[in-house]
Amino acid sequence: MEKKTSGLTYAMLRGITALLIGVLLVFWSQSAVLYLIMAIGCLFLIPGLFSLLTYFRKPSLDGNRRFGWAQVLGVGSILFGLCLIVSPVFFEKSLMYALGIILSYAGLSEIIQLVSARQWVRVPGGFYVTPVLVMLLGIFILFNPIESANLPFILLGIGCMVYGLSDMVNVIKFRQRNNDVEELEVVAEQEEQGHVKVE
């Protein structure tokens, strides 16, 4: 009984946590994007620091330390990580502009390929839907880079909210059904015990 109660409590806490995370992602998606870029900066910073620390701690065989490509990459990784951490807003815009250009080019080039393919084969109109949508998405990102960066986090937040609410509703339904089943089991046990006594 205690295990079932603790399991239901855990499930309820899981639903509430998902709901709160969803609310935070929907209403503070801009901050979530910036924190993600800063976290990526940390992922570049830590390996760079590690490579430099290894270089300075490792004893050289001939007494002469040589600054190789590993150390150059380590310094570059540190500098890039610091740039991401210090100015995430600049990199957010740059990243979204690059993504917009890539998507626009990809959609346009696919449309051109389909148009040129019409010389040899019949191309149904449905084939143009995806490249046109990709190109329009790229153009939208180019003109609205910040809103586009927030969109995935808003969708993720909505997903978390839906999951949290559905999980909490399921827990409440499961608890009600569980109580009904326990009452039936108690009644069945009493009837069995009464039947045994009569015999």
KEVEX-151524 format. One record per residue: residue in one letter; chain; x, y, z of N, C-alpha, C in turn. Coordinates in steps of 0.05 Angstrom, whole numbers. Layout:
<nodes>
- a|A|X|Y|Z|X|Y|Z|X|Y|Z
...
</nodes>
This chain:
<nodes>
- m|A|17|-24|0|0|0|0|17|25|0
- e|A|38|25|17|56|48|18|71|52|-8
- k|A|79|29|-21|93|31|-46|76|43|-68
- k|A|50|36|-68|31|47|-88|28|77|-83
- t|A|25|85|-57|22|113|-51|46|129|-59
- s|A|70|119|-53|95|133|-60|98|135|-90
- g|A|90|114|-104|91|114|-134|72|135|-145
- l|A|48|137|-134|29|158|-143|39|186|-137
- t|A|51|189|-113|62|215|-106|85|223|-124
- y|A|102|204|-131|124|209|-149|113|217|-177
- a|A|93|203|-186|81|209|-213|68|237|-213
- m|A|55|244|-191|43|271|-189|65|292|-189
- l|A|87|288|-174|109|307|-174|121|309|-201
- r|A|123|287|-216|134|287|-243|117|304|-261
- g|A|91|301|-259|72|317|-275|74|347|-269
- i|A|75|353|-243|77|382|-235|103|394|-245
- t|A|125|379|-243|151|388|-252|151|393|-282
- a|A|140|375|-298|137|379|-327|121|403|-333
- l|A|99|407|-318|82|430|-323|97|456|-317
- l|A|112|458|-295|127|482|-288|148|487|-309
- i|A|163|466|-318|183|470|-338|170|481|-364
- g|A|147|470|-371|133|479|-395|126|508|-393
- v|A|115|517|-370|108|545|-366|132|563|-369
- l|A|155|555|-357|180|570|-358|189|573|-387
- l|A|188|551|-402|197|551|-430|180|568|-448
- v|A|153|568|-443|135|584|-459|138|613|-453
- f|A|139|621|-428|139|649|-421|167|662|-420
- w|A|188|646|-417|215|656|-417|232|641|-437
- s|A|221|638|-462|236|624|-482|262|639|-491
- q|A|261|665|-490|285|681|-498|308|674|-479
- s|A|303|673|-453|324|666|-434|334|638|-439
- a|A|315|620|-446|323|592|-450|342|589|-473
- v|A|338|605|-495|356|604|-518|384|614|-510
- l|A|384|636|-495|410|647|-486|425|628|-468
- y|A|411|615|-450|424|596|-432|434|572|-447
- l|A|420|564|-468|429|541|-484|455|548|-499
- i|A|457|573|-510|481|582|-523|504|583|-503
- m|A|498|593|-479|519|594|-458|528|566|-450
- a|A|509|547|-449|517|519|-443|534|508|-464
- i|A|528|514|-490|546|505|-512|573|517|-509
- g|A|574|542|-500|600|555|-495|616|540|-474
- c|A|603|531|-453|616|516|-432|627|489|-444
- l|A|612|477|-462|621|452|-474|646|456|-491
- f|A|649|480|-502|674|486|-517|697|494|-497
- l|A|690|507|-476|710|517|-457|723|495|-441
- i|A|708|476|-432|719|455|-414|740|437|-428
- p|A|735|427|-453|756|411|-466|781|427|-471
- g|A|778|453|-478|801|470|-483|818|473|-458
- l|A|805|479|-436|820|481|-411|833|455|-403
- f|A|819|433|-408|830|406|-402|855|401|-418
- s|A|855|408|-444|878|403|-461|902|420|-452
- l|A|897|445|-444|919|462|-435|930|452|-408
- l|A|913|444|-390|922|434|-364|938|408|-368
- t|A|930|391|-386|945|367|-392|973|374|-403
- y|A|974|395|-420|999|403|-432|1018|413|-411
- f|A|1009|429|-392|1026|440|-371|1033|420|-350
- r|A|1016|401|-345|1021|381|-323|1038|358|-333
- k|A|1036|352|-359|1051|329|-369|1081|335|-372
- p|A|1098|320|-359|1127|326|-361|1138|319|-389
- s|A|1155|337|-399|1167|332|-426|1192|315|-423
- l|A|1197|298|-443|1219|279|-442|1246|293|-445
- d|A|1248|312|-463|1274|325|-468|1276|352|-455
- g|A|1256|360|-439|1257|386|-425|1246|409|-440
- n|A|1241|406|-466|1230|427|-483|1201|422|-489
- r|A|1184|441|-480|1155|438|-486|1149|449|-513
- r|A|1134|434|-529|1127|443|-555|1096|447|-557
- f|A|1089|471|-566|1061|478|-568|1051|468|-595
- g|A|1036|445|-594|1027|432|-618|999|440|-626
- w|A|989|425|-646|962|430|-657|940|426|-635
- a|A|944|406|-618|925|401|-597|921|425|-579
- q|A|944|438|-573|943|462|-555|930|486|-570
- v|A|937|488|-596|925|510|-612|895|507|-613
- l|A|886|482|-618|857|476|-618|845|481|-590
- g|A|860|475|-569|850|480|-542|846|509|-536
- v|A|865|526|-545|863|555|-541|839|566|-558
- g|A|837|556|-583|814|564|-599|787|557|-587
- s|A|786|533|-576|762|523|-563|755|541|-539
- i|A|776|548|-523|771|565|-500|761|593|-508
- l|A|773|605|-529|765|631|-538|737|631|-549
- f|A|730|610|-565|703|608|-576|683|604|-554
- g|A|689|587|-534|671|582|-512|666|608|-496
- l|A|688|623|-491|685|649|-477|667|669|-492
- c|A|671|669|-519|654|687|-536|625|679|-534
- l|A|619|653|-534|591|644|-532|580|651|-504
- i|A|596|649|-484|586|654|-456|582|684|-452
- v|A|601|700|-462|601|729|-457|580|743|-474
- s|A|577|736|-500|558|750|-517|540|730|-532
- p|A|522|717|-517|504|697|-530|484|710|-549
- v|A|476|735|-544|457|748|-562|467|751|-590
- f|A|493|759|-593|505|761|-620|505|735|-634
- f|A|512|713|-620|514|687|-633|486|676|-639
- e|A|466|684|-623|439|675|-628|430|686|-655
- k|A|434|712|-660|426|724|-685|442|712|-708
- s|A|468|709|-705|485|698|-726|477|670|-733
- l|A|471|653|-713|463|626|-717|436|625|-732
- m|A|417|642|-725|391|641|-738|393|652|-767
- y|A|410|672|-772|414|682|-799|426|660|-817
- a|A|446|646|-806|458|624|-821|438|602|-827
- l|A|421|596|-807|401|575|-811|380|584|-832
- g|A|372|610|-831|354|620|-851|364|619|-879
- i|A|390|626|-883|403|625|-909|404|596|-919
- i|A|411|578|-902|414|549|-909|387|538|-918
- l|A|366|544|-902|339|533|-909|328|546|-934
- s|A|332|572|-938|323|585|-962|337|573|-987
- y|A|363|570|-985|378|559|-1008|370|530|-1013
- a|A|366|514|-992|358|486|-996|331|484|-1010
- g|A|311|500|-1000|285|499|-1012|285|508|-1041
- l|A|300|530|-1047|301|541|-1074|315|521|-1093
- s|A|337|510|-1084|351|491|-1102|335|466|-1108
- e|A|319|457|-1088|302|434|-1094|279|441|-1113
- i|A|269|465|-1111|248|474|-1130|260|475|-1159
- i|A|284|486|-1161|298|487|-1187|302|459|-1198
- q|A|310|440|-1182|314|413|-1191|288|400|-1201
- l|A|266|406|-1186|240|395|-1195|231|407|-1221
- v|A|236|433|-1224|228|446|-1250|244|435|-1273
- s|A|270|431|-1269|287|420|-1290|280|391|-1296
- a|A|271|376|-1275|263|348|-1279|238|345|-1296
- r|A|222|366|-1298|197|365|-1314|203|361|-1344
- q|A|227|366|-1352|234|361|-1380|234|331|-1387
- w|A|239|314|-1368|241|285|-1373|217|269|-1361
- v|A|207|278|-1338|185|263|-1325|164|283|-1316
- r|A|140|272|-1311|118|288|-1300|122|290|-1270
- v|A|122|315|-1260|126|320|-1231|99|330|-1219
- p|A|86|314|-1202|61|323|-1190|65|348|-1172
- g|A|44|363|-1169|45|388|-1154|52|384|-1125
- g|A|45|360|-1114|51|354|-1086|80|354|-1079
- f|A|97|349|-1099|126|348|-1094|137|376|-1088
- y|A|123|397|-1096|133|424|-1091|126|434|-1063
- v|A|108|421|-1049|99|431|-1023|122|433|-1003
- t|A|137|412|-1000|158|412|-980|180|432|-985
- p|A|191|433|-1010|212|453|-1015|202|482|-1012
- v|A|177|487|-1020|166|514|-1017|163|521|-987
- l|A|154|502|-971|152|507|-942|179|512|-929
- v|A|199|496|-938|226|499|-927|237|527|-935
- m|A|233|535|-960|242|562|-969|228|584|-953
- l|A|202|582|-950|187|602|-935|196|603|-906
- l|A|202|580|-894|212|579|-867|239|594|-865
- g|A|256|589|-885|282|603|-885|279|633|-887
- i|A|261|642|-905|256|671|-908|244|682|-882
- f|A|226|667|-869|214|677|-844|236|680|-822
- i|A|255|661|-821|277|662|-802|295|686|-807
- l|A|300|692|-833|317|714|-840|305|741|-831
- f|A|279|743|-833|266|768|-825|257|769|-796
- n|A|256|746|-783|249|745|-754|268|726|-740
- p|A|293|733|-737|312|713|-726|307|707|-696
- i|A|300|727|-681|296|723|-652|271|707|-646
- e|A|249|714|-660|224|699|-656|227|670|-665
- s|A|242|666|-686|247|639|-696|263|622|-676
- a|A|283|636|-663|299|622|-643|282|613|-619
- n|A|262|629|-612|246|623|-589|225|601|-595
- l|A|218|598|-621|196|580|-628|200|551|-619
- p|A|224|539|-623|227|511|-614|223|508|-584
- f|A|233|528|-568|229|526|-539|200|530|-531
- i|A|186|547|-546|157|550|-540|142|524|-546
- l|A|149|511|-569|136|486|-575|143|464|-555
- l|A|169|464|-546|177|445|-526|163|450|-499
- g|A|159|476|-493|145|483|-468|116|474|-469
- i|A|103|478|-493|75|469|-495|73|439|-493
- g|A|93|425|-505|93|396|-502|96|387|-473
- c|A|114|401|-458|118|394|-430|92|400|-414
- m|A|79|422|-420|54|428|-405|32|407|-411
- v|A|30|399|-436|10|379|-443|16|352|-429
- y|A|42|345|-430|50|320|-416|45|321|-387
- g|A|52|344|-374|48|347|-345|19|345|-337
- l|A|2|359|-352|-27|358|-346|-38|331|-351
- s|A|-31|318|-373|-42|291|-378|-32|271|-358
- d|A|-7|274|-349|4|256|-329|-11|259|-302
- m|A|-16|284|-295|-31|289|-270|-59|278|-271
- v|A|-72|282|-294|-100|271|-297|-99|241|-295
- n|A|-79|228|-308|-77|199|-307|-73|189|-279
- v|A|-56|204|-263|-51|196|-235|-76|198|-219
- i|A|-92|219|-223|-117|222|-208|-136|199|-215
- k|A|-139|194|-241|-156|172|-250|-147|145|-239
- f|A|-120|140|-240|-109|115|-230|-114|112|-200
- r|A|-112|134|-185|-116|133|-156|-145|126|-151
- q|A|-164|138|-166|-193|132|-162|-198|102|-168
- r|A|-187|93|-190|-192|65|-198|-179|46|-178
- n|A|-155|54|-168|-141|38|-149|-157|35|-123
- n|A|-169|57|-114|-185|57|-90|-210|39|-94
- d|A|-222|40|-118|-246|23|-123|-238|-6|-123
- v|A|-215|-13|-135|-205|-40|-136|-200|-50|-108
- e|A|-187|-34|-91|-181|-42|-63|-206|-47|-47
- e|A|-227|-30|-51|-252|-34|-38|-265|-60|-46
- l|A|-264|-66|-72|-275|-92|-82|-260|-115|-71
- e|A|-233|-113|-69|-217|-135|-58|-224|-139|-28
- v|A|-228|-117|-13|-235|-120|15|-262|-134|18
- v|A|-281|-126|2|-308|-138|3|-306|-168|-5
- a|A|-291|-174|-25|-287|-202|-34|-275|-219|-12
- e|A|-254|-207|2|-241|-222|24|-260|-227|47
- q|A|-277|-207|53|-297|-210|75|-317|-232|68
- e|A|-325|-232|43|-345|-253|34|-333|-280|36
- e|A|-307|-283|27|-293|-309|29|-290|-318|57
- q|A|-282|-299|75|-279|-306|103|-306|-315|115
- g|A|-328|-300|108|-355|-307|118|-363|-334|107
- h|A|-356|-340|82|-363|-366|70|-349|-388|85
- v|A|-324|-384|91|-308|-404|105|-320|-410|133
- k|A|-328|-388|147|-339|-391|173|-365|-407|173
- v|A|-382|-403|153|-407|-417|151|-403|-446|148
- e|A|-382|-454|131|-376|-482|127|-366|-494|154
</nodes>
